[in-house]
Amino acid sequence: MSESIERLYDEIHGPKLTPYELIENVKLPNYISVDFSKDSENNIIAYTKCLLKDGNNALFTYVFNKENKLISLKSLVRGVEEEVYNRKSEVEKFYLLASQSLKPSVKAI
C-alpha cells in the first residue's frame, strides 16, 4: 500500500528529469544534438537526437511544464513513434492503485 502512495506522490511532485539534465546528454558520444523550444502554453519542448548501437538515429521529444517537470516523453525510432512516459497517465494509474489499497474490503456474510 505505502509503495503505491509513494509512487503517486513521486508522479505528482517529482521532476523525473529536468531540461538542465538533458543538456548533459549532448556530451555523450552517441548524442548528436539537444535542442529546446517552447509551445503555445509555454511548456519547454526538448528534442534529443542520438545514434543507436545498430546505426539508426533516434529522436526523443520531451515536454516539460513551467515548473520544469517532465510531462511526457516520446521516441521516434525506425519510423515508429512511441509514448515512453506520460505523467497524467502515471498519476491516474497510481491514484487508482493507492485508492484501491485504502478501501476496506467488505464481504457479505
Secondary structure, 3 states (H helix, E strand, C coil): CHHHHHHHHHHHHCCCCCHHHHHHHCCCCCEEEEEEEECCCCCEEEEEEEECCCCCEEEEEEEECCCCCEEEEEEEECCEEEEEEEHHHHHHHHHHHHHHHHCCCCCCC
